[in-house]
């Protein structure tokens, strides 16, 4: 505690409930009510100081980060990788389309017993199921593909 000459006496008004809570906390620590109030005030001032320090430290980190990693450089790298991924997806899409149309051609040659309307219906249902599959969320895909009974019922529809 500071010297008597450094202290100032001030009054603080508390509700009965607040006073009771402070007394309970003071009793646990074996200190006076006034000492408990002083600790709360000191803690509050420290927290406010930490908040200012955190803002200051965050600004320093932000400044150093932008000094090392220039936003333009980051954008260039991200754009390059985005273009690379887009090209890969285009290749994959072309292969998927080729496989899709090859499957149609094979089915047309193998399943010539059915009528044109039956084949068109089968093709339409396959496309509808493909769209349904693509609209599923990532977390649903694994369970969708592992449910063999469900997949078999889809295949039976075709």
C-alpha positions as CSV (number, residue, x, y, z in Angstrom):
1,X,0.0,0.0,0.0
2,X,1.2,3.6,-0.7
3,X,2.2,6.1,2.0
4,X,-0.5,8.0,3.8
5,X,0.5,11.3,2.2
6,X,-0.1,9.7,-1.3
7,X,-3.7,8.6,-0.5
8,X,-7.0,10.4,-1.1
9,X,-10.2,9.7,0.8
10,X,-13.2,9.4,-1.4
11,X,-16.8,8.1,-0.9
12,X,-18.4,5.4,-3.0
13,X,-22.1,4.6,-2.9
14,X,-23.0,1.0,-3.2
15,X,-26.3,-0.9,-3.2
16,X,-26.9,-3.3,-0.4
17,X,-26.6,-6.2,-2.8
18,X,-23.2,-5.0,-4.1
19,X,-22.0,-4.3,-0.6
20,X,-23.0,-7.9,0.5
21,X,-21.2,-9.4,-2.5
22,X,-18.1,-7.4,-1.8
23,X,-18.2,-8.4,1.9
24,X,-18.4,-12.1,0.9
25,X,-15.4,-11.8,-1.4
26,X,-13.5,-9.8,1.2
27,X,-14.2,-12.5,3.9
28,X,-12.9,-15.2,1.6
29,X,-9.7,-13.3,1.1
30,X,-9.5,-12.3,4.8
31,X,-9.3,-8.6,3.9
32,X,-11.4,-5.5,4.6
33,X,-14.2,-4.3,2.4
34,X,-12.2,-1.2,1.6
35,X,-9.2,-3.3,0.5
36,X,-11.5,-5.4,-1.7
37,X,-12.9,-2.3,-3.3
38,X,-9.3,-1.0,-3.9
39,X,-8.4,-4.3,-5.5
40,X,-11.4,-4.1,-7.8
41,X,-10.5,-0.5,-8.8
42,X,-6.9,-1.5,-9.5
43,X,-8.0,-4.5,-11.5
44,X,-10.4,-2.3,-13.5
45,X,-7.6,0.2,-14.3
46,X,-5.3,-2.7,-15.3
47,X,-7.9,-4.2,-17.7
48,X,-8.4,-0.8,-19.3
49,X,-4.6,-0.5,-19.7
50,X,-4.5,-4.0,-21.3
51,X,-7.2,-3.0,-23.8
52,X,-5.1,0.0,-24.9
53,X,-2.0,-2.2,-25.0
54,X,-3.8,-4.8,-27.1
55,X,-4.9,-2.2,-29.6
56,X,-1.3,-0.9,-29.8
57,X,0.2,-4.3,-30.2
58,X,-2.3,-5.3,-32.8
59,X,-1.4,-2.1,-34.8
60,X,2.3,-3.0,-34.6
61,X,1.6,-6.6,-35.8
62,X,-0.6,-5.3,-38.6
63,X,2.1,-2.8,-39.6
64,X,4.9,-5.5,-39.6
65,X,2.8,-8.0,-41.4
66,X,2.0,-5.5,-44.2
67,X,5.7,-4.5,-44.3
68,X,6.8,-8.1,-44.9
69,X,3.8,-9.3,-47.0
70,X,2.7,-6.7,-49.4
71,X,-1.0,-6.8,-50.2
72,X,-0.2,-6.7,-54.0
73,X,2.1,-9.7,-53.7
74,X,-0.6,-11.6,-51.8
75,X,-3.2,-10.8,-54.4
76,X,-0.9,-11.9,-57.2
77,X,-0.2,-15.2,-55.6
78,X,-3.8,-15.9,-54.8
79,X,-4.9,-14.9,-58.3
80,X,-2.2,-17.2,-59.8
81,X,-3.4,-20.1,-57.7
82,X,-7.1,-19.3,-58.5
83,X,-6.4,-19.3,-62.2
84,X,-4.5,-22.6,-61.8
85,X,-7.5,-24.2,-59.9
86,X,-9.9,-22.8,-62.5
87,X,-7.9,-24.4,-65.3
88,X,-7.8,-27.7,-63.4
89,X,-11.6,-27.6,-62.9
90,X,-12.1,-26.9,-66.6
91,X,-10.0,-30.0,-67.5
92,X,-11.9,-32.1,-65.0
93,X,-15.2,-30.8,-66.4
94,X,-14.2,-31.7,-69.9
95,X,-13.3,-35.2,-68.8
96,X,-16.6,-35.6,-67.0
97,X,-18.5,-34.4,-70.0
98,X,-16.6,-36.8,-72.2
99,X,-17.3,-39.7,-69.9
100,X,-21.0,-38.7,-69.7
101,X,-21.4,-38.7,-73.4
102,X,-19.4,-41.9,-73.9
103,X,-21.7,-43.6,-71.4
104,X,-24.7,-42.3,-73.3
105,X,-23.2,-43.7,-76.5
106,X,-22.5,-47.1,-74.9
107,X,-26.0,-47.3,-73.5
108,X,-27.5,-46.4,-76.9
109,X,-25.5,-49.3,-78.4
110,X,-26.1,-51.8,-75.6
111,X,-29.7,-51.0,-74.7
112,X,-31.2,-50.8,-78.2
113,X,-34.0,-53.1,-77.1
114,X,-35.9,-50.3,-75.4
115,X,-37.9,-47.5,-77.1
116,X,-36.6,-44.0,-77.8
117,X,-38.9,-42.7,-75.1
118,X,-37.6,-45.1,-72.5
119,X,-34.0,-44.2,-73.3
120,X,-34.9,-40.4,-73.1
121,X,-36.6,-40.9,-69.8
122,X,-33.6,-42.9,-68.4
123,X,-31.2,-40.1,-69.6
124,X,-33.4,-37.4,-68.1
125,X,-33.5,-39.2,-64.7
126,X,-29.8,-39.7,-64.8
127,X,-29.2,-36.0,-65.4
128,X,-31.7,-35.1,-62.6
129,X,-29.9,-37.4,-60.2
130,X,-26.6,-35.8,-61.2
131,X,-27.9,-32.4,-60.5
132,X,-29.2,-33.6,-57.1
133,X,-25.8,-35.0,-56.3
134,X,-24.0,-31.7,-57.2
135,X,-26.4,-29.7,-55.1
136,X,-25.5,-31.6,-51.9
137,X,-23.3,-30.0,-49.3
138,X,-19.7,-31.4,-48.9
139,X,-20.5,-33.0,-45.6
140,X,-23.4,-34.9,-47.2
141,X,-21.4,-36.4,-50.1
142,X,-19.6,-39.2,-48.1
143,X,-22.8,-40.5,-46.4
144,X,-24.6,-40.2,-49.8
145,X,-22.0,-42.4,-51.5
146,X,-21.7,-44.9,-48.7
147,X,-25.4,-45.5,-48.5
148,X,-25.4,-48.4,-51.1
149,X,-29.1,-49.2,-50.6
150,X,-30.0,-45.6,-51.5
151,X,-27.7,-45.7,-54.5
152,X,-29.2,-49.0,-55.6
153,X,-32.7,-47.5,-55.4
154,X,-31.5,-44.6,-57.5
155,X,-30.0,-47.0,-60.1
156,X,-33.2,-49.0,-60.2
157,X,-35.1,-45.8,-61.1
158,X,-32.9,-45.6,-64.2
